[in-house]
């Protein structure tokens, strides 16, 4: 697994939060880490996560993301990040920038990726909640409340709706990547 893939996995781990099994302190740590992640992304890219997200952005992401991951994985060993495993190190490396540019992305990739992944995660959680009984929903809401709040702050309702319309394409794409 390349540093790029590890960084994306870290982002996904922070953004896709499993319900249950966390203490209040762990929930607060995750929320703090998410805030720090957002600050780092915005500092590196100069882009705000709240910037516009369109259907075209999500469609471009769906079309290009599998190839980006494949090309980034192919860079394994070619890009020296030193001891750093930060987004800053990954997204300032010329070969990484070249891969993103190859697929028509620039510094907006990381903020859009973050919003799309967060929106996708929230939609998946909502789907799970809809399939629960009222008692299970209440219990899950109590366990996930502090975890979901920072995620909801990252994605506007409009962005959430755009992402929701693409869940049928995003889900299989992520599952395929996850299985590779």
Steps between C-alpha positions, in 0.01 A plus 500: 500500500647834399519805722230660287269204552583497871411869521173441316428210731569722800259759363237236440551355846440842650205569274331161502428448867359169614218511750546352839796401708629849568525687825423871536875572516559305176212687334651832607843389371351404163316832476823686589697298244240578235526872579880478472469306172272768355736777609793316341314445173395864482853619584666276240262574217381849578152366425210500742308176543178696477578606143251406234442137412311424181366190330783545249756487784356173633478351150862599431601348834322173418661489158855584610544378857567130424770598248649753741529234769655256251754759379581609856555140604733458200713782642583287804871539560537778240387778730702552815286653770772449758357427839199719433164340443312826492272626228737790455787270407281298264334789325817705450691216333540585127416145386180503704405838359571367149262206552222729618560736208497206258136447598408868493528566873701758689503621857120466512525118495562447872218729623255350250613147590443580867152641442403209274630237744332670794171535314521139387566387858209702636268359235612145582437564871156642421419191294599279793293706742194470275525121526502504882214483743413816693683372810810412297496845336484671839787291632708560184425873510622514858819314415573690178375848586836657576663315212251606235481867596847593363426303183174690445692827532722399205218445253215736417149365449528585129829308471346209691212484250738509202703214648183306586401505133831327416499234774421229244825580320718588800419187702610244241808708414615511863422133553702405193795710617469356848519146364814568293 
